[in-house]
């Protein structure tokens, strides 16, 4: 074989290798864009506890109450998009609804024999018993951006980690503590609210971040299943001190703390790959 033929063979091999490289990079194990639909369970813990809040009775005497709020088990649903810029790293958009139902609690700190002050209408007692165990919706719509790191890029099971952060719009107050009471001697409507703690400046936006780890399983051509565990870290307002019971609206002393909401989710992914066009 002449030198000319060798040179032509080498150039042909290099051309084939150049054509083959993009094909390998765009293999099914390296999707470019993934759309997701997810859902799962969500759980949290205690939010705040106020050991002593005073409330005046109609007789002028003072009741002493313990108030608290905690999360109930809830749910989360969401949609998302993941754009892979390399086999391992991707940009991630997550839009989710957090079913953050909370539960309020109230208990009298008075003696067992007569836990409440003298009151012919039993206003404080009615309100406290109405608050106890009541479900309060504090749902949130969250918008988060971040990244996904895929540890393994090939095979049936592909583990990954994800970190996103953003903000959420909250639909209820984490602070307010009020109960419905029936007052037979009041004019107009007989049922009204008895407020023990009021929320002076209710926050409708909260910051949050989600750290997640999971595994992706190939379900069918173009589809994947993902099983994921999440730690949703949300910055929410909490009660730090009692309100002034001498006021009609006893505004609570309010601060902030980070709570951890743990979630287990399942997602269905639609995988879209870049289509290669042939040039002539």
C-alpha positions in Angstrom: 0.0 0.0 0.0 1.4 3.4 -1.0 1.8 6.4 1.2 -1.0 8.1 -0.6 -3.4 5.2 0.1 -2.3 5.2 3.8 -3.0 8.9 4.1 -6.4 8.5 2.5 -7.3 5.6 4.9 -6.2 7.6 7.9 -8.3 10.6 6.9 -11.3 8.4 6.3 -10.9 6.8 9.8 -10.6 10.3 11.4 -13.8 11.4 9.6 -15.7 8.3 10.8 -14.5 8.9 14.4 -15.7 12.5 14.2 -19.1 11.4 13.0 -19.3 8.7 15.6 -18.5 11.0 18.6 -21.7 13.1 18.5 -23.7 9.9 18.2 -22.2 8.5 21.3 -22.7 11.8 23.2 -26.4 11.8 22.3 -27.0 8.2 23.3 -30.2 7.3 25.2 -28.2 7.3 28.5 -27.5 11.1 28.0 -30.9 12.7 27.5 -31.0 16.5 26.8 -34.4 17.4 28.2 -36.6 15.7 30.8 -40.1 16.7 31.8 -41.4 15.4 35.1 -44.7 14.9 36.9 -44.3 13.9 40.6 -46.4 13.3 43.7 -45.8 12.0 47.2 -46.2 12.4 51.0 -45.0 15.2 53.1 -44.5 15.4 56.9 -43.1 17.9 59.4 -42.9 18.5 63.1 -43.5 21.2 65.7 -43.6 24.8 64.6 -43.9 26.8 67.8 -45.1 26.5 71.4 -46.1 29.4 73.7 -46.1 28.2 77.3 -48.2 31.0 78.7 -50.7 33.4 77.0 -53.1 35.4 79.2 -56.7 35.9 78.2 -59.2 38.1 80.1 -62.6 36.7 81.0 -65.8 38.7 81.1 -65.6 38.7 84.9 -62.3 40.5 84.7 -60.3 37.5 85.9 -57.4 36.2 83.8 -57.1 32.8 82.2 -53.6 31.3 81.5 -53.3 29.2 78.3 -50.7 27.1 76.5 -50.8 27.4 72.7 -48.9 25.6 70.0 -48.9 24.8 66.3 -47.5 21.7 64.5 -47.5 20.2 61.0 -49.9 17.4 60.0 -48.9 14.8 57.4 -49.6 16.2 54.0 -48.8 15.8 50.3 -46.9 17.3 47.5 -47.4 17.3 43.7 -45.4 19.1 41.1 -44.0 19.4 37.6 -40.4 20.0 36.6 -37.9 20.2 33.8 -34.3 19.1 33.7 -31.9 20.2 31.0 -28.7 18.1 30.8 -25.7 20.1 29.6 -23.3 17.2 30.2 -23.8 13.5 31.0 -23.6 14.2 34.7 -24.9 17.7 35.4 -28.2 19.3 34.6 -30.1 22.5 35.3 -33.4 21.9 37.1 -36.7 23.8 37.4 -39.2 22.6 40.0 -42.8 23.9 40.4 -44.7 22.2 43.3 -47.7 22.5 45.5 -47.1 21.7 49.2 -50.1 20.6 51.1 -48.9 22.1 54.4 -51.9 21.5 56.7 -51.1 22.6 60.3 -52.8 21.7 63.6 -53.4 24.2 66.4 -53.5 23.2 70.1 -54.7 24.9 73.2 -54.8 23.9 76.9 -55.7 25.7 80.1 -53.0 26.1 82.8 -55.4 26.6 85.6 -56.1 24.1 88.4 -57.7 20.8 87.5 -60.8 21.6 89.7 -61.6 24.9 87.9 -59.2 25.4 84.9 -61.0 28.5 83.7 -61.9 31.8 85.4 -65.5 32.5 86.3 -67.4 33.4 83.1 -71.1 32.9 82.5 -70.5 32.6 78.8 -67.4 30.4 79.1 -65.9 32.4 76.2 -62.2 31.4 76.8 -63.1 27.8 77.4 -65.2 27.6 74.2 -62.4 29.2 72.1 -59.7 27.0 73.6 -61.7 23.8 73.0 -62.4 25.0 69.4 -58.7 25.7 68.8 -57.6 22.3 70.2 -56.9 19.9 67.3 -58.2 22.3 64.6 -56.8 21.8 61.1 -55.5 25.0 59.5 -54.6 25.0 55.8 -51.2 26.7 55.2 -50.6 25.4 51.7 -47.9 26.8 49.5 -47.0 27.0 45.8 -43.2 26.8 45.4 -40.9 27.8 42.5 -37.4 26.6 42.7 -34.3 26.5 40.5 -31.0 24.5 40.9 -29.0 21.6 39.6 -29.0 17.8 39.4 -25.9 15.6 39.6 -26.3 12.2 38.0 -23.8 9.9 39.6 -24.2 7.0 37.1 -25.1 7.8 33.5 -25.7 4.3 32.2 -27.6 1.2 33.3 -31.1 0.4 34.4 -30.7 2.3 37.8 -29.1 5.7 37.8 -28.7 7.3 41.3 -28.6 11.1 41.5 -28.7 14.1 43.9 -30.5 17.4 43.5 -30.4 20.8 45.1 -32.9 23.6 44.2 -33.9 26.8 46.0 -36.5 29.5 45.6 -39.6 31.0 47.1 -43.2 29.9 47.9 -46.5 31.7 48.2 -48.2 30.7 51.4 -52.0 30.6 51.7 -52.5 30.9 55.5 -51.0 32.2 58.7 -48.6 30.1 60.9 -49.2 32.5 63.8 -52.9 33.3 64.4 -54.7 31.4 67.2 -58.5 32.1 67.4 -61.5 30.0 68.2 -65.2 30.2 67.4 -67.5 31.0 70.4 -71.3 31.2 70.9 -72.3 34.3 73.0 -76.0 34.4 73.8 -75.9 37.9 75.2 -74.2 39.6 72.2 -76.2 41.5 69.6 -76.3 40.5 66.0 -74.6 37.1 65.0 -74.3 34.8 67.9 -71.1 33.1 66.7 -68.0 35.1 66.7 -64.2 34.7 67.0 -62.2 34.9 70.2 -58.6 35.8 69.3 -55.8 34.7 71.7 -53.0 35.5 69.2 -53.2 37.8 66.2 -50.8 38.0 63.2 -50.0 41.6 62.7 -47.9 41.3 59.5 -48.8 38.0 57.9 -46.0 36.9 55.5 -47.2 35.6 52.2 -43.8 34.6 50.8 -41.4 32.2 52.4 -37.9 31.1 51.2 -37.1 27.5 50.8 -34.5 25.0 49.5 -34.8 21.3 48.7 -32.1 18.8 49.0 -33.0 15.5 47.3 -31.5 12.1 46.5 -33.1 9.4 44.4 -32.8 6.8 41.7 -34.0 6.8 38.1 -35.3 3.6 36.5 -35.9 3.0 32.8 -39.6 2.3 32.4 -40.1 2.3 28.6 -38.5 4.0 25.6 -38.8 7.7 26.2 -40.0 7.2 29.8 -38.4 6.9 33.3 -39.6 6.3 36.8 -37.9 8.2 39.7 -38.1 7.4 43.4 -36.9 10.3 45.5 -36.4 11.4 49.2 -36.5 15.1 49.9 -35.6 17.4 52.7 -37.6 20.7 52.1 -36.0 23.4 54.3 -38.5 26.3 54.7 -38.0 29.6 56.5 -41.3 30.3 58.2 -42.6 32.8 60.8 -43.0 31.5 64.4 -44.3 32.8 67.7 -41.5 33.9 70.0 -43.5 35.6 72.8 -47.1 36.3 74.0 -49.4 39.0 72.8 -50.8 41.8 74.9 -54.0 40.4 76.3 -55.4 43.8 77.2 -55.8 44.6 73.4 -58.7 43.5 71.2 -56.1 42.1 68.8 -53.3 40.6 70.9 -50.5 40.7 68.3 -48.0 37.9 68.9 -44.2 38.5 69.1 -43.0 36.9 65.9 -39.6 35.6 64.7 -38.4 33.1 62.0 -37.0 29.6 62.0 -36.1 27.0 59.5 -38.2 23.8 59.5 -37.5 20.5 57.8 -40.3 18.9 55.8 -39.5 15.4 54.8 -41.0 14.0 51.6 -41.1 10.7 49.7 -42.1 11.1 46.0 -42.5 9.2 42.8 -42.1 10.8 39.4 -42.8 9.9 35.8 -40.3 11.4 33.4 -40.7 12.1 29.7 -37.3 12.0 28.0 -36.7 14.1 24.9 -33.5 13.6 23.0 -32.0 15.9 20.4 -32.6 14.6 16.9 -29.6 14.5 14.6 -30.0 15.6 11.0 -27.9 14.1 8.3 -26.0 16.5 6.0 -25.2 15.7 2.4 
